[in-house]
């Protein structure tokens, strides 16, 4: 039971990290587009 809870928590952390990275990449792409448009 403890192990199962640990697995669920770990998968949740992995999903949260993946989403954070995805948002970070989107922000970088938006910033790059804005810089290109400005020049």
C-alpha positions as CSV (number, residue, x, y, z in Angstrom):
1,X,0.0,0.0,0.0
2,X,2.8,2.4,0.9
3,X,4.7,1.5,-2.3
4,X,1.5,2.1,-4.4
5,X,1.1,5.6,-2.8
6,X,4.8,6.3,-3.5
7,X,4.3,5.3,-7.2
8,X,1.3,7.6,-7.5
9,X,3.2,10.5,-5.9
10,X,6.2,9.9,-8.2
11,X,4.1,9.8,-11.4
12,X,2.3,13.0,-10.2
13,X,5.6,14.7,-9.7
14,X,6.8,13.6,-13.2
15,X,3.6,15.0,-14.8
16,X,4.0,18.3,-12.9
17,X,7.6,18.5,-14.0
18,X,6.7,17.8,-17.6
19,X,4.0,20.4,-17.5
20,X,6.4,23.0,-16.0
21,X,8.9,22.2,-18.7
22,X,6.3,22.5,-21.4
23,X,5.1,26.0,-20.1
24,X,8.8,27.1,-19.9
25,X,9.4,26.1,-23.5
26,X,6.3,27.9,-24.7
27,X,7.4,31.1,-22.8
28,X,10.9,30.8,-24.4
29,X,9.3,30.5,-27.9
30,X,7.0,33.4,-27.3
31,X,10.0,35.6,-26.0
32,X,12.0,34.5,-29.1
33,X,9.2,35.5,-31.4
34,X,8.7,38.9,-29.6
35,X,12.5,39.6,-29.9
36,X,12.5,38.7,-33.6
37,X,9.5,40.9,-34.3
38,X,11.1,43.9,-32.4
39,X,14.3,43.8,-34.6
